């Protein structure tokens, strides 16, 4: 995927926030996402499931030091889709900033 592409699926505010938080990282723990976004476990789980079903994120559940841990990361497809969507948003903002001609 290259160039700008506005993605209605990604543009849902909760999904856009999740992908924006995942974009500069490798793996992010579920609880970190939840706390940063200020959402409930169930609301976040629903959005992560939708993103996972669409192939935008990978989810890894494991036990670390006797505690369950769920980590999430962007897939290559998800990273490309997010970058294309972000570029489309940047183009929209740039167009809105242009001064009208005479």
Secondary structure, 3 states (H helix, E strand, C coil): CCCCCCCCCCCCHHHHHHHHHHHCCCCEEHHHHHHHHCCCHHHHHHHHHHHHHCCCEEEEEEEECCEEEEEEEECHHHHHHHHHHHHHHHHHHHHHHCCCCC
